[in-house]
Amino acid sequence: MIVALAGGVGGAKLAHGLYRCAREEPDRRRQHRRRLDLFGLRICPDADTVLYTLAELANPATGWGIVGDTFATLEMLTRYGRDPWFKLGDRDFATHIARTERLRAGATLTQVLGELAGALGIRASILPMCDEPVATHVVTPQGTLEFQSTSFTATTKTP
C-alpha cells in the first residue's frame, strides 16, 4: 500500500503520478487543509482537486476544476447580486451538492469522499485529515480572514 499526505494542485499531481504507477493495488491519499462553506454548500477544494485529477477530469490549464466545465450557475448567482469570488463550474457544483447532502444526512467526510471517488471510478481511497470541519484562517492587520477568500481577493502592500 502507498500512502501520500498531500493537498492542493501539487499534491493532486503527485497523487496522480503515484496512482498511475500503482494501478494494480488501490492506494490511499490523505487530503487536508482547506474546507469552506459557500452558497450553503461544503466545499473541499483540495479533496476535489485530488478527485478530479485521479479521475482525469481536472482542467489542465488551471490544475483545478473540471475540464470543459460551464459557469451558468455562477452567472445566475451574479445576477442575483452574489459575489462569485471562488470560481465553481456547474459540474463542480454537483460535487458540492452531493457532498453537502450526504454530510447533512449524517455521513462522515471519509464516507462521502469514498462514495464520490467510487462514482468517478477511482480505486484509491481519498482520506480527509479528519472528519471534523477544519478551516485555515489568516490573521492580518485588517482582522482574521478565511484562507480561501484571502487567496483570491486580498491584496497586499509591500512596506
C-alpha positions in Angstrom: 0.0 0.0 0.0 1.2 3.5 -0.8 0.2 6.4 1.4 0.7 10.0 0.3 0.0 13.0 2.5 -0.9 15.7 0.1 -3.2 18.6 -0.7 -3.8 21.3 -3.3 -2.8 21.2 -7.0 0.7 20.0 -6.4 -0.5 17.2 -4.1 -3.1 16.2 -6.7 -0.4 15.9 -9.3 1.8 13.8 -7.0 -1.2 11.6 -6.2 -2.0 11.2 -9.9 1.6 10.1 -10.7 1.6 7.6 -7.8 -1.9 6.4 -8.8 -0.9 5.7 -12.4 2.2 3.8 -11.3 0.3 1.6 -8.8 -2.9 0.8 -10.7 -2.6 -2.9 -9.7 -3.1 -2.1 -6.0 -5.5 0.5 -4.7 -3.7 3.1 -2.6 -4.6 5.8 -0.2 -4.2 9.6 -0.4 -4.6 11.8 2.5 -6.1 15.2 1.7 -6.0 18.1 4.1 -6.0 21.9 4.6 -8.9 23.9 3.1 -12.6 23.5 3.6 -15.2 26.2 3.5 -18.9 26.8 3.2 -20.0 28.8 0.2 -23.6 29.3 -1.1 -24.7 26.9 1.6 -22.5 24.1 0.3 -19.5 22.4 1.9 -16.5 23.0 -0.4 -13.3 20.9 -0.1 -11.0 22.3 -2.8 -8.0 20.1 -2.0 -10.1 16.9 -2.0 -12.0 17.9 -5.1 -8.7 18.6 -6.9 -7.4 15.2 -6.0 -10.7 13.6 -7.0 -10.8 15.3 -10.4 -7.1 14.7 -11.1 -7.3 11.0 -10.3 -10.5 10.7 -12.4 -8.6 12.5 -15.2 -11.3 15.2 -15.2 -9.1 18.1 -13.9 -8.7 21.2 -16.0 -5.0 21.1 -17.2 -4.9 24.8 -17.8 -5.7 25.7 -14.2 -4.9 22.5 -12.3 -8.2 22.7 -10.6 -11.9 22.4 -11.5 -13.3 20.2 -14.3 -12.1 20.5 -17.9 -14.8 21.9 -20.2 -17.0 22.9 -17.3 -19.5 25.7 -17.8 -20.4 28.5 -15.4 -24.1 29.2 -15.9 -24.8 28.8 -12.2 -22.2 31.4 -11.2 -23.5 33.8 -13.9 -27.0 33.5 -12.4 -25.7 33.9 -8.9 -24.0 37.1 -10.1 -27.3 38.4 -11.5 -28.8 37.7 -8.0 -26.2 40.0 -6.6 -23.9 37.3 -5.1 -20.1 37.6 -5.2 -18.7 34.6 -7.1 -15.1 35.2 -6.0 -14.5 31.4 -5.9 -14.9 30.1 -9.4 -17.0 26.9 -9.3 -18.2 25.2 -12.5 -21.6 23.7 -13.0 -20.3 20.1 -12.7 -18.2 21.2 -9.8 -21.4 22.4 -8.1 -22.8 18.9 -8.5 -19.9 17.6 -6.4 -20.6 20.1 -3.6 -24.3 19.5 -3.7 -23.8 15.7 -3.4 -21.2 16.1 -0.6 -23.3 18.6 1.4 -26.5 16.4 1.1 -24.6 13.3 2.4 -22.9 15.3 5.2 -26.3 16.7 6.3 -27.7 13.2 6.3 -25.1 12.2 8.8 -22.3 10.6 6.7 -18.7 11.4 7.6 -16.4 13.2 5.2 -14.4 10.0 4.8 -17.6 8.1 3.8 -18.6 10.9 1.3 -15.1 11.0 -0.3 -15.3 7.2 -0.7 -18.6 7.5 -2.4 -17.6 10.3 -4.7 -14.3 8.5 -5.6 -16.2 5.3 -6.4 -18.7 7.1 -8.6 -15.8 8.6 -10.5 -14.1 5.2 -11.0 -11.2 5.9 -8.6 -9.9 2.8 -6.9 -7.8 4.7 -4.4 -9.1 5.8 -1.0 -9.0 9.6 -0.6 -9.0 10.4 3.1 -9.5 13.7 4.8 -7.2 14.9 7.5 -10.1 14.3 9.9 -13.9 14.1 9.7 -14.5 17.3 11.7 -14.8 20.7 9.9 -11.3 22.3 9.6 -10.7 25.7 8.1 -7.5 27.8 7.8 -7.6 31.4 8.9 -5.1 34.2 8.3 -4.6 36.9 10.9 -4.0 40.2 9.2 -3.9 43.9 10.3 -7.5 44.1 8.9 -8.6 41.1 11.1 -8.9 37.4 10.7 -9.8 36.2 7.3 -10.7 32.8 5.8 -7.6 31.5 3.9 -9.6 30.6 0.8 -11.0 34.1 0.5 -7.6 35.7 1.0 -6.1 33.6 -1.7 -8.4 35.0 -4.3 -9.4 38.5 -3.1 -7.0 40.1 -0.7 -4.3 42.4 -1.9 -1.1 43.0 -0.1 1.1 46.1 0.1 4.8 46.0 0.3 6.1 48.2 3.2 
